[in-house]
Amino acid sequence: MKMDDDLLFYPGGNLDDGLRSTTQAMVELLQNWDPDNLLKTPVEDVIERLLDNGSVRCPTLLVDQAWMPEPTEVNQDFVNFGRHYTRRVTRLVLVVPFDGEKIVFTLRANRWSSNPPRVLRLADHELHLVIDGPPDNPVQVKEAFDEQIEKIEQHLSWSREQIEQHNQQVQAELPAMVAKRRDQLLATRNLQAEIGYPIRRRADADTFSVPIHRRTVRPVQQRPANPRASFKPEPAMNDEDYNAALRVLRNQRNALERTPSLAAKLKEEEIRDLLLVGLNAQFEGDVGGELFNGEGKTDILVRVDDRNIFIGECKVWAGPKTMDEALGQLFRYLVWRDTKAAILLFIRRKDVTAVIEKAIAKIEEHPNHKRSRPRHGDHEQFEFTMHAQDDPERDIHLALIPFVLRSTTSSSA
């Protein structure tokens, strides 16, 4: 339908229909997404892109940025006692910028009026309001423009209410939609692998979760029925087990913080060993062996098929360079998709909050940082999504867990 340049909130159809079309386009984008690319792309990136396509940005008038071009003159027709006349009058135009999607101005919401607002021109990011033959009083002119703006704002509020309901529904339903589609694709690949014929595919096509359970852990790998088949997903630690391990680390942290006299005497490696004891008391690997292992001075590792799927870096805060070292080590070790990591930051200084903020800033300034997640309490835990070195499509889930272990000689830095 052709858009009328001066009539708003009507000529393009119903807002309901437009929102349904937006949802359908988002669903089609998910269904038509290249399967290999969809499985390779981190889930949060998929959701973010679909949410961008499936959400609608209701326009917001930027009235504080409104401006007026030079006055012009136009011919105005009028009737006097049945006779038609034309006269030359002054035209004043007010240009009101807006953010959001222009098309919303052309669609009628569920609530509407029989006398919708009109404008001189609807541009991509501007509304041009007009008064022809204005009064000589500037106050009256401004009031006339304000009335037009108020009328537009009223109609926008009706549209915004409807759009916000749509956006909330899309945001709530998307994770399940993406998970279902990915599960369908992975099931197809597993079925194909079990048929027994060789399969040609890229080595980095898929990821599977190592089934880590409390008390007994057996990292089972999905194998094709035919040993000649090349299909073999990568190992990964699933989110539930990752979060369970982080809870154990936080509980160990809390116990150490409650016994400052003991914590003050422990060295970095000794604290690491205590954390390993706590983790392996909750998790077991194949044949009852330890799942979490120590390597070097500070590392806590979970390794499957010679690949590190979890790594914890224990660091004593000695200034911002501490985070540079920790992140550098993580990105050397973590090169596989959907890997999990934790930086266990031991703080032996008084200005704990300042140290934590500096540590967070170093993570968020890192070139591999993608997004920060909502915070868990003041000093509980901070979570981030990073990407692997030279590969933005491979996510690393990183948790920063501060340990406040003040010693008797602690000082600020």
C-alpha positions as CSV (number, residue, x, y, z in Angstrom):
1,M,0.0,0.0,0.0
2,K,1.3,3.4,-1.0
3,M,2.2,5.6,2.0
4,D,0.5,8.9,2.3
5,D,3.3,11.4,3.1
6,D,1.3,13.6,5.5
7,L,-1.1,11.2,7.3
8,L,0.3,9.2,10.2
9,F,-0.7,6.0,11.9
10,Y,-3.0,4.8,9.2
11,P,-2.0,4.4,5.6
12,G,0.3,1.4,5.9
13,G,-2.1,-1.0,7.5
14,N,-2.5,-2.4,11.0
15,L,0.4,-2.6,13.5
16,D,-0.7,-6.1,14.5
17,D,-0.2,-7.4,11.0
18,G,3.2,-5.7,10.8
19,L,4.3,-7.3,14.1
20,R,3.2,-10.7,12.9
21,S,5.1,-10.3,9.7
22,T,8.2,-9.4,11.7
23,T,7.9,-12.5,13.8
24,Q,7.4,-14.7,10.8
25,A,10.5,-13.2,9.1
26,M,12.5,-13.9,12.2
27,V,11.3,-17.6,12.3
28,E,12.1,-18.0,8.6
29,L,15.6,-16.6,9.2
30,L,16.2,-19.2,11.9
31,Q,14.8,-22.0,9.8
32,N,16.8,-21.0,6.7
33,W,20.0,-20.4,8.6
34,D,22.8,-22.5,7.2
35,P,22.9,-25.6,9.5
36,D,26.7,-25.7,9.8
37,N,26.9,-22.0,10.5
38,L,24.1,-22.2,13.0
39,L,25.8,-24.9,15.0
40,K,29.1,-23.2,14.8
41,T,27.8,-19.8,15.9
42,P,27.5,-19.3,19.7
43,V,23.9,-19.6,20.9
44,E,23.9,-16.1,22.5
45,D,25.1,-14.6,19.2
46,V,22.3,-16.4,17.3
47,I,19.7,-15.2,19.8
48,E,21.1,-11.6,19.6
49,R,20.9,-11.5,15.8
50,L,17.4,-13.0,15.8
51,L,16.3,-10.7,18.5
52,D,17.6,-7.7,16.5
53,N,15.5,-9.0,13.5
54,G,12.4,-9.9,15.5
55,S,12.1,-6.9,17.7
56,V,10.7,-3.5,16.7
57,R,12.0,-0.1,17.9
58,C,9.1,2.2,18.5
59,P,10.1,5.8,17.5
60,T,11.0,8.3,20.2
61,L,10.6,12.0,19.3
62,L,13.8,13.9,20.1
63,V,12.0,17.2,20.8
64,D,15.0,18.7,22.5
65,Q,16.8,18.5,19.1
66,A,14.0,20.1,17.1
67,W,14.9,23.0,14.8
68,M,13.3,25.4,12.3
69,P,14.5,26.1,8.7
70,E,14.1,29.6,7.2
71,P,10.4,30.6,6.7
72,T,8.9,30.3,3.3
73,E,5.8,31.5,1.5
74,V,3.1,29.3,-0.1
75,N,-0.2,29.8,-1.8
76,Q,-3.2,29.0,0.4
77,D,-6.7,28.5,-1.1
78,F,-9.8,29.6,0.8
79,V,-13.5,30.2,0.2
80,N,-15.4,33.4,1.0
81,F,-19.1,33.6,0.4
82,G,-18.9,30.8,-2.1
83,R,-16.0,32.3,-4.1
84,H,-12.6,30.6,-4.2
85,Y,-9.5,32.8,-3.5
86,T,-5.8,32.2,-3.3
87,R,-3.5,34.1,-1.1
88,R,0.2,34.1,-0.3
89,V,0.9,33.2,3.4
90,T,4.0,32.5,5.5
91,R,4.9,28.9,6.2
92,L,6.8,27.9,9.4
93,V,8.2,24.4,9.6
94,L,9.5,22.6,12.7
95,V,11.8,19.6,12.1
96,V,11.6,17.0,14.9
97,P,14.2,14.2,14.7
98,F,13.3,10.8,16.0
99,D,15.0,7.5,16.8
100,G,13.3,4.2,15.9
101,E,11.6,2.6,12.9
102,K,9.9,5.0,10.5
103,I,7.3,2.4,9.4
104,V,5.6,2.5,12.8
105,F,4.3,6.0,11.9
106,T,2.4,4.4,9.0
107,L,0.7,1.6,11.0
108,R,-2.5,1.8,13.1
109,A,-2.3,0.5,16.6
110,N,-5.2,-1.4,18.4
111,R,-6.0,2.0,20.0
112,W,-6.5,4.8,17.5
113,S,-8.5,7.9,16.8
114,S,-10.6,8.9,13.8
115,N,-8.6,12.1,13.4
116,P,-4.9,10.9,13.2
117,P,-2.1,13.5,13.1
118,R,-0.8,14.9,9.9
119,V,2.7,16.3,9.1
120,L,4.2,18.1,6.1
121,R,6.7,15.3,5.6
122,L,7.7,12.0,7.1
123,A,11.4,11.5,6.4
124,D,13.7,8.6,7.5
125,H,14.7,10.2,10.8
126,E,12.6,13.4,10.9
127,L,9.1,14.6,11.1
128,H,8.4,18.0,9.4
129,L,5.5,19.8,11.2
130,V,4.0,22.9,9.5
131,I,1.9,25.9,10.3
132,D,0.7,28.0,7.4
133,G,-0.4,31.6,8.1
134,P,0.8,31.6,11.7
135,P,-0.3,34.2,14.2
136,D,2.0,37.1,15.0
137,N,2.3,35.9,18.7
138,P,5.3,33.6,19.1
139,V,3.8,32.0,22.2
140,Q,0.7,31.0,20.2
141,V,2.9,29.6,17.4
142,K,4.9,27.4,19.9
143,E,1.6,26.2,21.5
144,A,0.4,25.2,18.1
145,F,3.5,23.1,17.4
146,D,3.3,21.7,20.9
147,E,-0.3,20.5,20.3
148,Q,0.9,18.7,17.1
149,I,3.7,17.0,19.0
150,E,1.4,16.0,21.9
151,K,-1.0,14.4,19.4
152,I,1.8,12.4,17.8
153,E,3.1,11.4,21.2
154,Q,-0.4,10.1,22.2
155,H,-0.5,7.9,19.1
156,L,3.0,6.7,19.7
157,S,2.2,5.7,23.3
158,W,-0.6,3.4,21.9
159,S,1.9,1.9,19.4
160,R,4.6,1.5,22.0
161,E,2.4,-0.5,24.4
162,Q,1.7,-3.0,21.6
163,I,5.3,-3.1,20.5
164,E,6.7,-3.7,24.0
165,Q,4.3,-6.7,24.4
166,H,5.6,-8.1,21.1
167,N,9.3,-7.5,22.0
168,Q,8.8,-9.2,25.4
169,Q,7.2,-12.2,23.8
170,V,9.9,-12.6,21.2
171,Q,12.6,-12.3,23.9
172,A,10.9,-14.9,26.1
173,E,10.4,-17.4,23.3
174,L,13.6,-17.1,21.3
175,P,16.0,-19.2,23.5
176,A,13.6,-22.2,23.3
177,M,13.2,-21.8,19.5
178,V,16.9,-21.7,18.9
179,A,17.6,-24.6,21.3
180,K,14.9,-26.7,19.5
181,R,16.3,-25.9,16.0
182,R,19.9,-26.7,17.1
183,D,18.7,-30.0,18.7
184,Q,17.0,-30.9,15.5
185,L,20.1,-30.3,13.5
186,L,22.4,-32.2,16.0
187,A,19.9,-35.1,16.0
188,T,20.1,-35.3,12.2
189,R,23.9,-35.3,12.4
190,N,23.9,-38.1,15.0
191,L,21.4,-40.1,12.9
192,Q,23.6,-39.7,9.9
193,A,26.7,-40.8,11.8
194,E,25.0,-43.9,13.1
195,I,24.0,-45.1,9.6
196,G,27.5,-46.3,9.2
197,Y,28.7,-44.7,5.9
198,P,31.7,-42.3,6.0
199,I,30.7,-38.6,6.4
200,R,32.7,-35.8,5.0
201,R,32.5,-32.7,7.1
202,R,34.6,-30.0,8.8
203,A,36.3,-31.0,12.0
204,D,34.8,-27.9,13.9
205,A,31.2,-28.4,12.9
206,D,29.6,-29.4,16.3
207,T,30.0,-29.4,20.0
208,F,28.7,-32.0,22.6
209,S,28.5,-31.7,26.3
210,V,30.7,-33.8,28.6
211,P,28.1,-35.4,31.0
212,I,29.6,-34.3,34.3
213,H,27.5,-35.4,37.2
214,R,27.9,-35.0,40.9
215,R,30.0,-37.9,42.5
216,T,30.5,-39.9,39.2
217,V,31.8,-38.5,36.0
218,R,32.3,-40.4,32.7
219,P,33.1,-38.1,29.8
220,V,31.2,-40.2,27.2
221,Q,31.9,-39.3,23.6
222,Q,29.4,-39.9,20.8
223,R,30.9,-42.4,18.4
224,P,29.6,-43.2,14.9
225,A,28.3,-46.7,14.4
226,N,30.9,-47.3,11.7
227,P,34.5,-46.7,12.9
228,R,35.3,-45.3,9.4
229,A,32.8,-42.4,10.0
230,S,34.5,-39.1,10.5
231,F,31.8,-37.4,12.6
232,K,33.1,-36.6,16.1
233,P,31.7,-33.5,18.0
234,E,34.0,-31.6,20.2
235,P,33.9,-32.1,24.0
236,A,32.4,-29.3,26.2
237,M,31.4,-28.8,29.8
238,N,27.6,-28.1,30.0
239,D,26.3,-25.0,31.7
240,E,24.7,-26.9,34.6
241,D,28.0,-28.6,35.6
242,Y,29.9,-25.4,35.1
243,N,27.6,-23.5,37.4
244,A,27.8,-26.4,39.9
245,A,31.6,-26.1,39.9
246,L,31.5,-22.4,40.4
247,R,29.2,-22.9,43.4
248,V,31.8,-25.2,44.9
249,L,34.5,-22.6,44.4
250,R,32.3,-19.8,45.9
251,N,31.6,-22.0,48.9
252,Q,35.3,-22.7,49.4
253,R,36.0,-19.0,49.0
254,N,33.4,-18.2,51.7
255,A,35.0,-20.7,54.1
256,L,38.4,-19.2,53.6
257,E,37.1,-15.7,54.1
258,R,35.5,-16.8,57.4
259,T,38.9,-18.0,58.7
260,P,41.2,-15.1,57.9
261,S,44.0,-16.3,60.3
262,L,44.3,-19.5,58.2
263,A,43.9,-17.8,54.8
264,A,46.7,-15.2,55.7
265,K,49.2,-18.1,56.0
266,L,48.4,-19.9,52.8
267,K,50.4,-19.5,49.6
268,E,48.7,-19.3,46.2
269,E,49.4,-23.0,45.3
270,E,48.2,-24.1,48.8
271,I,44.9,-22.4,48.3
272,R,44.7,-24.0,44.8
273,D,45.2,-27.4,46.4
274,L,42.4,-26.8,48.9
275,L,40.1,-25.8,46.0
276,L,40.9,-29.0,44.2
277,V,40.1,-31.0,47.3
278,G,36.7,-29.4,47.5
279,L,36.0,-29.8,43.8
280,N,37.0,-33.5,43.7
281,A,34.8,-34.1,46.8
282,Q,31.8,-33.2,44.6
283,F,32.9,-34.6,41.2
284,E,34.5,-37.7,40.0
285,G,36.0,-38.7,36.7
286,D,36.3,-42.0,34.9
287,V,36.7,-45.1,37.1
288,G,36.5,-42.9,40.2
289,G,39.5,-40.8,39.4
290,E,39.9,-37.1,40.0
291,L,38.2,-34.9,37.5
292,F,39.8,-31.6,38.5
293,N,43.5,-31.6,38.2
294,G,46.3,-29.2,39.1
295,E,49.0,-28.2,36.6
296,G,51.8,-25.9,37.2
297,K,51.5,-23.5,40.1
298,T,48.0,-22.1,39.6
299,D,45.9,-24.0,37.1
300,I,42.8,-26.0,37.8
301,L,42.0,-28.1,34.7
302,V,39.4,-30.4,33.3
303,R,40.8,-32.1,30.2
304,V,39.1,-34.4,27.7
305,D,40.9,-35.9,24.7
306,D,43.9,-33.6,25.5
307,R,41.6,-30.6,25.3
308,N,41.0,-28.2,28.2
309,I,37.3,-27.8,28.5
310,F,37.6,-26.0,31.9
311,I,40.4,-24.0,33.3
312,G,40.6,-22.0,36.5
313,E,43.4,-19.5,37.0
314,C,44.4,-18.6,40.6
315,K,46.0,-15.1,40.8
316,V,47.0,-12.9,43.7
317,W,46.2,-9.3,42.9
318,A,49.4,-7.3,42.3
319,G,47.9,-4.5,40.1
320,P,46.1,-4.5,36.7
321,K,49.0,-6.5,35.2
322,T,47.6,-9.5,37.1
323,M,44.6,-9.6,34.9
324,D,46.7,-9.2,31.7
325,E,48.7,-12.3,32.8
326,A,45.6,-14.3,33.7
327,L,43.8,-13.5,30.4
328,G,46.9,-14.2,28.4
329,Q,47.2,-17.7,29.9
330,L,43.5,-18.4,29.4
331,F,43.6,-17.6,25.7
332,R,46.7,-19.7,25.2
333,Y,44.9,-22.7,26.8
334,L,41.3,-22.3,25.8
335,V,41.0,-22.7,22.0
336,W,37.9,-24.9,21.7
337,R,34.3,-23.8,21.3
338,D,32.0,-23.6,24.4
339,T,34.9,-23.8,26.9
340,K,34.5,-22.6,30.4
341,A,36.9,-20.7,32.6
342,A,37.2,-19.0,35.9
343,I,39.7,-16.5,37.3
344,L,40.0,-16.9,41.1
345,L,41.4,-13.5,42.2
346,F,43.0,-13.5,45.7
347,I,42.8,-10.0,47.1
348,R,45.0,-9.3,50.1
349,R,44.4,-5.5,50.2
350,K,42.0,-3.2,52.0
351,D,40.4,-1.5,49.0
352,V,38.6,-4.6,47.8
353,T,35.9,-2.8,45.8
354,A,38.4,-0.7,43.9
355,V,40.5,-3.8,43.0
356,I,37.4,-5.7,41.8
357,E,36.4,-2.7,39.6
358,K,39.9,-2.6,38.1
359,A,39.8,-6.3,37.4
360,I,36.4,-6.0,35.7
361,A,37.6,-3.1,33.6
362,K,40.6,-5.0,32.4
363,I,38.4,-7.9,31.3
364,E,35.9,-5.5,29.5
365,E,38.8,-3.7,27.8
366,H,40.2,-6.9,26.4
367,P,39.8,-7.2,22.6
368,N,38.3,-10.7,23.1
369,H,35.4,-9.4,25.3
370,K,32.0,-9.8,23.8
371,R,29.5,-9.1,26.6
372,S,29.2,-8.8,30.4
373,R,26.4,-10.6,32.2
374,P,24.3,-9.4,35.1
375,R,26.2,-9.2,38.4
376,H,25.6,-11.7,41.3
377,G,25.8,-9.7,44.5
378,D,28.5,-7.1,45.4
379,H,31.5,-9.4,45.5
380,E,30.0,-12.8,44.7
381,Q,30.8,-13.5,41.1
382,F,31.1,-11.7,37.8
383,E,30.5,-13.4,34.4
384,F,31.6,-12.5,30.9
385,T,31.4,-14.0,27.4
386,M,34.8,-13.8,25.6
387,H,35.8,-15.2,22.3
388,A,38.7,-17.4,21.5
389,Q,41.9,-16.0,20.0
390,D,41.4,-15.0,16.4
391,D,37.9,-16.6,16.2
392,P,34.9,-14.5,17.3
393,E,32.5,-17.4,16.8
394,R,34.1,-19.5,19.5
395,D,32.8,-18.5,22.9
396,I,34.6,-18.7,26.2
397,H,32.4,-18.4,29.3
398,L,34.5,-16.6,32.0
399,A,33.7,-16.1,35.7
400,L,35.6,-13.8,37.9
401,I,35.4,-14.9,41.6
402,P,37.1,-12.6,44.1
403,F,38.6,-14.1,47.3
404,V,39.0,-11.4,50.0
405,L,41.9,-12.8,52.0
406,R,43.3,-9.9,53.9
407,S,46.6,-10.4,55.7
408,T,47.8,-8.6,58.8
409,T,50.1,-6.5,56.5
410,S,47.5,-5.7,53.9
411,S,47.6,-2.3,52.3
412,S,46.0,-0.3,49.5
413,A,47.2,-0.2,45.9
